[in-house]
């Protein structure tokens, strides 16, 4: 029988006073986490539905006296949020595909195929995690210029594949898969492609969900590199567009635009949360 470690023994838990205190601490902790997690989202929605005058006069009010849900429609039409969200979907979709392909293929090669030089490649990949992003930005921008990719979404998609953390996650997940399964598949005549597509990928839904979430979240909120690589305002994603709109848009419409930009990644997490939690458990990551 599995033993569960606890600060309070089972005998102490049976005492009414101890049990009531424990439940109170759990309730307060849960309430604190809810406030920390949902508070910013709630305040964003509140600000999006508040008149500009209320945002200045009563910035800490829990709810506006005169809610204006039409601010969302106004921001959508006047600020062109729909156009920028479509740009963001293209940026995120391409970055997600590139990161997923690189992470899965690299993790599969390092964990399952295990070439003799794999440990050196893996070490080089991990070494990139210690290099600050801003250090490599200049050389990356010069490379993008030489390749003629400025103002192209490829300038964002291709560099996103060099995200070492996703490779680390994929490799750790594949390391946990039974090696006997791969050996049996090879005995049955499976080649490398069949090993990946018919054996590994069907078993990798949890880690695919985790990598997909990280890729979507990282690409959706990325600001510096899209600002540098995409100078055409008509092609810029919502993260860059909001910074430009902040100088001219009314505050209530701007916050409404922020709320609409915040919604898609939240929905993605809510839809795939079961797979994400399962994938984090397989990889051994702690939140």
KOLZATOR-982177 format. One line per field, with one value per residue: chain; x, y, z of N, C-alpha, C in turn. Coordinates in steps of 0.2 Angstrom, whole numbers. Example, Ala and Ser with C-alpha at 12.3 -4.5 7.8 and 13.67 -1.06 7.14 Angstrom:
BEGIN
c [A	A]
n.px [66	64]
n.py [-28	-11]
n.pz [39	35]
ca.px [62	68]
ca.py [-22	-5]
ca.pz [39	36]
c.px [66	64]
c.py [-16	0]
c.pz [39	39]
This chain:
BEGIN
c [A	A	A	A	A	A	A	A	A	A	A	A	A	A	A	A	A	A	A	A	A	A	A	A	A	A	A	A	A	A	A	A	A	A	A	A	A	A	A	A	A	A	A	A	A	A	A	A	A	A	A	A	A	A	A	A	A	A	A	A	A	A	A	A	A	A	A	A	A	A	A	A	A	A	A	A	A	A	A	A	A	A	A	A	A	A	A	A	A	A	A	A	A	A	A	A	A	A	A	A	A	A	A	A	A	A	A	A	A	A	A	A	A	A	A	A	A	A	A	A	A	A	A	A	A	A	A	A	A	A	A	A	A	A	A	A	A	A	A	A	A	A	A	A	A	A	A	A	A	A	A	A	A	A	A	A	A	A	A	A	A	A	A	A	A	A	A	A	A	A	A	A	A	A	A	A	A	A	A	A	A	A	A	A	A	A	A	A	A	A	A	A	A	A	A	A	A	A	A	A	A	A	A	A	A	A	A	A	A	A	A	A	A	A	A	A	A	A	A	A	A	A	A	A	A	A	A	A	A	A	A	A	A	A	A	A	A	A	A	A	A	A	A	A	A	A	A	A	A	A	A	A	A	A	A	A	A	A	A	A	A	A	A	A	A	A	A	A	A	A	A	A	A	A	A	A	A	A	A	A	A	A	A	A	A	A	A]
n.px [4	3	11	7	15	13	11	3	-2	-13	-20	-20	-28	-41	-46	-57	-54	-42	-45	-54	-46	-36	-45	-48	-36	-34	-45	-42	-30	-34	-43	-34	-25	-35	-38	-25	-23	-35	-38	-31	-36	-50	-49	-45	-56	-65	-60	-61	-74	-77	-81	-70	-68	-72	-61	-51	-55	-60	-50	-49	-61	-72	-82	-88	-99	-107	-108	-101	-102	-101	-89	-81	-85	-83	-69	-65	-70	-65	-51	-46	-44	-48	-41	-27	-27	-29	-17	-9	-13	-8	6	7	3	12	24	21	20	33	41	35	38	52	55	50	56	69	70	66	76	87	84	78	84	98	112	130	135	126	125	134	128	116	121	125	113	107	116	112	102	107	111	107	93	93	106	109	101	105	114	105	96	104	106	93	91	101	95	84	72	65	50	43	34	41	53	50	44	55	66	60	60	72	71	76	71	59	64	71	60	53	63	65	52	52	62	56	48	45	60	59	48	52	62	55	47	57	61	50	51	50	54	63	54	42	43	43	30	20	22	29	23	8	8	12	3	1	13	14	4	8	20	14	6	16	22	12	9	21	24	12	13	25	35	47	55	45	43	55	58	47	42	32	16	4	6	9	8	-4	2	12	5	-4	5	8	-5	-7	-3	-13	-26	-42	-42	-52	-56	-43	-40	-51	-47	-35	-41	-47	-36	-31	-40	-39	-27	-30	-42	-37	-29	-38	-46	-36	-31	-31	-23	-12	-8	-6	5	15	16	22	34	40	41	39	26]
n.py [-6	11	24	40	55	67	82	81	69	54	51	64	71	66	73	86	100	101	96	106	117	113	112	125	132	126	131	145	145	140	150	161	157	157	171	176	170	172	185	196	193	195	209	214	212	219	232	233	235	247	264	277	288	282	273	282	290	280	268	256	251	237	234	242	257	260	249	245	234	236	241	231	227	240	241	231	235	248	248	238	225	212	209	210	199	189	190	186	173	167	169	162	149	144	145	136	124	122	122	110	100	100	98	85	77	79	75	61	56	58	51	38	33	36	40	39	52	58	63	74	82	84	90	102	108	109	119	131	135	143	154	171	178	190	192	184	190	200	194	185	193	199	187	185	196	193	182	187	188	197	205	194	180	169	173	173	161	151	154	151	137	134	131	125	120	113	102	96	92	83	73	68	63	53	45	38	29	12	3	-10	-11	-4	-12	-24	-19	-16	-29	-34	-28	-15	1	17	28	22	18	30	36	26	20	28	42	39	36	48	58	66	73	80	89	97	102	109	118	126	131	138	148	154	160	168	178	184	198	206	200	198	212	217	209	210	223	229	237	231	217	214	205	204	207	216	226	231	238	249	254	259	272	280	275	276	273	263	256	251	242	233	228	221	212	204	199	191	181	169	161	157	150	139	133	129	119	109	105	93	84	92	92	78	76	84	77	65	70	74	86	100	111]
n.pz [0	-4	4	10	11	24	34	45	55	53	65	71	62	64	74	78	79	73	61	56	56	46	35	34	31	19	11	12	5	-8	-11	-12	-22	-33	-33	-37	-49	-57	-55	-63	-75	-73	-70	-82	-90	-83	-85	-99	-101	-95	-95	-102	-93	-80	-79	-76	-65	-55	-54	-47	-44	-42	-52	-66	-65	-76	-86	-102	-114	-127	-131	-135	-148	-154	-153	-161	-173	-175	-172	-179	-174	-178	-190	-185	-176	-185	-192	-181	-179	-190	-188	-176	-179	-189	-182	-171	-179	-184	-172	-166	-176	-176	-162	-160	-169	-167	-153	-154	-162	-154	-142	-146	-158	-156	-161	-162	-160	-154	-140	-140	-149	-141	-130	-135	-139	-127	-122	-128	-121	-111	-116	-117	-125	-131	-134	-146	-155	-164	-173	-178	-184	-194	-202	-206	-214	-224	-230	-236	-229	-222	-216	-219	-214	-212	-206	-193	-191	-193	-184	-173	-171	-165	-151	-137	-125	-128	-136	-125	-117	-126	-128	-115	-112	-122	-118	-107	-113	-116	-121	-126	-134	-145	-150	-152	-163	-173	-175	-181	-193	-195	-201	-199	-201	-199	-186	-180	-184	-182	-169	-160	-160	-159	-145	-139	-136	-124	-122	-134	-133	-122	-128	-138	-132	-125	-136	-143	-133	-131	-144	-145	-136	-139	-142	-145	-155	-167	-168	-173	-184	-192	-200	-207	-205	-208	-207	-195	-179	-165	-153	-156	-163	-153	-145	-154	-156	-143	-142	-148	-147	-138	-121	-115	-126	-130	-119	-121	-133	-128	-120	-129	-136	-126	-124	-134	-131	-117	-119	-127	-117	-108	-115	-118	-106	-99	-106	-105	-92	-90	-98	-92	-80	-85	-90	-79	-74	-62	-57]
ca.px [0	7	11	6	18	9	14	-1	-4	-20	-23	-22	-33	-47	-48	-62	-51	-36	-48	-57	-40	-34	-49	-48	-30	-35	-49	-39	-25	-37	-45	-28	-23	-40	-37	-19	-24	-41	-39	-29	-41	-56	-48	-45	-63	-69	-57	-63	-81	-78	-80	-63	-69	-71	-54	-46	-58	-61	-47	-49	-68	-73	-86	-91	-106	-111	-104	-101	-100	-100	-82	-77	-87	-80	-62	-65	-71	-61	-44	-44	-42	-49	-35	-21	-28	-28	-10	-6	-15	-3	12	7	2	18	29	19	22	40	43	33	42	59	56	48	61	76	69	66	83	92	81	77	89	104	118	136	137	120	127	137	122	111	125	125	106	106	120	109	97	111	113	102	90	95	113	109	96	109	116	99	93	108	105	86	92	104	91	78	66	62	43	40	32	46	58	47	43	61	70	56	62	78	69	79	67	54	68	72	54	52	68	63	46	53	66	52	44	49	64	57	43	55	66	50	45	62	61	45	53	48	59	63	48	36	44	40	23	16	24	30	18	2	9	15	-2	2	19	12	-1	13	24	9	4	22	24	7	10	27	23	7	15	32	35	53	57	41	44	61	58	41	41	26	11	-1	8	12	4	-8	7	16	0	-6	10	7	-11	-8	-2	-18	-33	-45	-40	-56	-55	-37	-41	-55	-43	-31	-45	-49	-30	-30	-44	-37	-23	-34	-46	-32	-27	-44	-48	-31	-28	-30	-17	-6	-6	-4	11	19	17	26	41	43	41	35	24]
ca.py [0	17	29	47	59	72	85	80	62	52	52	71	73	64	78	91	106	100	95	112	121	111	114	133	133	124	135	151	144	140	157	165	155	160	178	178	168	175	192	200	192	199	216	216	212	225	238	233	237	253	270	280	292	278	271	287	292	274	263	250	249	231	234	249	259	260	244	246	229	238	242	225	228	246	240	226	238	254	247	232	219	206	209	208	193	184	189	182	166	164	168	156	142	142	144	130	118	122	119	103	96	100	95	78	73	79	71	55	54	58	46	31	31	36	40	40	59	61	66	80	87	86	95	109	110	112	125	136	138	147	160	176	179	197	191	181	194	204	189	182	198	199	181	186	201	190	177	191	186	203	206	188	176	164	176	172	154	147	154	148	130	133	132	119	117	108	96	93	89	77	68	65	59	47	41	35	24	5	1	-17	-10	-2	-18	-28	-16	-17	-36	-35	-25	-8	6	22	32	18	18	36	37	21	18	34	47	38	36	54	64	71	78	84	94	101	106	114	124	131	134	143	153	158	164	173	184	186	205	209	198	201	219	218	205	212	230	231	236	226	210	213	202	208	209	222	231	234	243	254	257	262	279	284	272	277	268	258	252	247	237	228	224	217	206	199	196	187	175	163	156	154	144	133	129	125	114	104	105	86	82	95	90	72	77	87	71	60	73	75	94	102	117]
ca.pz [0	-5	9	8	16	27	40	50	56	52	71	72	57	66	79	75	79	68	54	54	54	40	30	33	27	12	8	11	0	-14	-13	-14	-29	-37	-34	-41	-56	-61	-54	-68	-81	-71	-70	-89	-93	-80	-88	-106	-101	-92	-99	-100	-87	-74	-78	-73	-58	-51	-57	-42	-43	-44	-58	-68	-64	-82	-91	-109	-118	-134	-132	-139	-155	-156	-154	-166	-180	-176	-171	-184	-170	-182	-194	-181	-173	-191	-192	-175	-180	-195	-185	-171	-182	-192	-176	-168	-183	-184	-165	-165	-180	-173	-155	-160	-173	-163	-147	-157	-164	-148	-137	-149	-163	-152	-165	-158	-159	-151	-134	-142	-151	-136	-126	-139	-139	-120	-121	-131	-116	-106	-120	-117	-131	-134	-137	-152	-159	-169	-178	-181	-189	-200	-206	-209	-220	-230	-233	-238	-225	-218	-217	-220	-208	-211	-202	-186	-190	-193	-178	-167	-171	-161	-144	-134	-120	-131	-137	-119	-115	-130	-126	-108	-113	-126	-114	-103	-117	-115	-126	-128	-139	-151	-152	-156	-169	-177	-177	-186	-200	-195	-202	-194	-202	-196	-179	-177	-185	-179	-163	-155	-160	-155	-138	-137	-136	-119	-123	-140	-130	-118	-132	-142	-127	-124	-143	-144	-128	-132	-150	-145	-132	-141	-144	-147	-162	-172	-169	-177	-191	-197	-200	-211	-200	-210	-206	-188	-174	-160	-148	-159	-165	-147	-143	-158	-154	-136	-143	-152	-146	-132	-116	-114	-132	-130	-114	-124	-138	-124	-117	-135	-137	-121	-124	-137	-127	-112	-122	-129	-111	-105	-120	-118	-99	-96	-109	-103	-85	-91	-101	-87	-76	-89	-91	-72	-72	-57	-58]
c.px [4	6	11	10	14	12	9	-3	-11	-24	-25	-28	-40	-50	-52	-58	-46	-39	-51	-51	-37	-38	-49	-42	-31	-39	-46	-34	-28	-40	-40	-26	-28	-39	-31	-20	-29	-41	-37	-34	-48	-55	-48	-52	-66	-66	-60	-71	-83	-77	-73	-63	-68	-64	-49	-49	-58	-57	-47	-56	-68	-77	-88	-98	-110	-107	-106	-98	-98	-93	-79	-79	-83	-72	-61	-65	-66	-53	-42	-42	-42	-43	-29	-22	-27	-20	-7	-7	-10	4	13	7	8	24	27	21	29	43	41	37	49	60	55	54	68	75	69	73	88	90	81	82	96	110	124	137	131	121	130	132	118	115	125	118	105	110	117	104	101	113	107	99	92	102	114	105	100	111	110	96	97	107	98	87	96	100	85	72	62	55	40	39	37	52	56	47	50	65	66	58	68	76	71	75	62	58	69	66	53	57	66	57	48	58	62	48	48	53	62	52	47	59	61	48	50	63	56	46	51	54	59	57	42	37	41	33	18	17	24	25	11	2	11	10	-1	8	18	8	4	17	20	8	10	23	19	8	16	27	18	9	22	31	41	55	52	41	50	60	52	39	35	20	5	0	9	6	1	-3	10	10	-3	-2	9	1	-12	-7	-8	-25	-35	-43	-45	-56	-49	-37	-45	-51	-38	-35	-46	-42	-28	-34	-42	-32	-26	-38	-42	-30	-33	-46	-43	-28	-27	-24	-11	-3	-3	4	17	21	22	33	44	44	37	33	25]
c.py [6	22	36	51	65	75	84	72	60	53	59	73	71	69	84	98	106	100	102	117	120	113	122	135	131	128	142	151	144	147	162	164	158	167	180	176	171	183	197	199	196	207	219	217	218	232	239	236	243	259	273	284	288	275	276	289	286	268	256	248	241	230	241	250	258	255	245	240	230	240	237	226	234	245	236	230	244	253	241	226	213	204	207	201	187	184	185	175	163	164	162	149	140	141	137	124	117	119	112	98	95	96	87	74	73	74	63	52	53	52	39	29	31	36	41	47	62	65	73	85	89	91	102	112	113	118	131	139	143	154	165	177	185	196	189	185	197	200	186	187	199	193	182	191	197	185	181	189	191	204	200	184	171	167	175	164	150	148	151	140	129	134	125	116	112	102	92	89	82	72	64	61	52	42	36	29	17	4	-6	-16	-8	-8	-23	-26	-17	-25	-38	-32	-18	-3	12	27	28	18	24	37	32	18	24	39	45	37	43	60	68	76	82	90	99	106	111	120	129	134	140	149	158	163	169	179	187	193	207	207	199	208	221	215	207	219	233	231	232	219	209	209	207	211	216	228	234	240	250	258	261	270	283	281	275	271	262	253	248	241	231	224	219	211	201	196	190	180	169	158	153	149	138	129	125	119	108	103	98	83	85	93	83	72	79	81	66	63	74	82	95	109	122]
c.pz [0	1	7	13	18	33	46	50	55	59	73	68	60	72	76	74	74	61	52	52	48	34	29	29	20	8	7	5	-7	-16	-15	-21	-34	-39	-38	-48	-60	-60	-60	-74	-79	-72	-77	-92	-90	-84	-96	-106	-97	-96	-97	-94	-80	-73	-75	-66	-53	-54	-53	-41	-46	-50	-60	-67	-70	-87	-98	-113	-125	-136	-136	-146	-158	-157	-160	-173	-180	-176	-176	-180	-174	-186	-191	-178	-179	-192	-187	-176	-185	-192	-180	-174	-186	-187	-173	-172	-183	-178	-164	-169	-177	-167	-156	-164	-170	-157	-149	-159	-158	-143	-140	-154	-160	-156	-160	-156	-156	-144	-135	-144	-146	-131	-129	-139	-132	-119	-123	-126	-111	-110	-120	-124	-135	-137	-144	-157	-165	-175	-182	-186	-195	-205	-209	-215	-226	-233	-236	-235	-221	-220	-220	-214	-207	-207	-194	-185	-189	-187	-172	-166	-166	-153	-140	-129	-123	-133	-131	-117	-119	-129	-120	-109	-117	-122	-109	-106	-116	-122	-129	-134	-145	-154	-155	-162	-175	-180	-182	-192	-200	-196	-198	-195	-198	-189	-176	-178	-182	-172	-158	-155	-157	-148	-135	-137	-130	-120	-129	-137	-126	-123	-136	-138	-126	-131	-144	-139	-129	-139	-149	-141	-134	-144	-148	-154	-168	-173	-174	-184	-195	-196	-203	-206	-202	-209	-199	-184	-169	-155	-150	-160	-158	-144	-147	-157	-148	-137	-145	-150	-139	-127	-115	-120	-132	-125	-117	-129	-134	-122	-123	-137	-132	-121	-128	-133	-121	-114	-124	-123	-108	-109	-119	-111	-97	-100	-107	-96	-85	-93	-96	-82	-79	-89	-84	-70	-66	-58	-53]
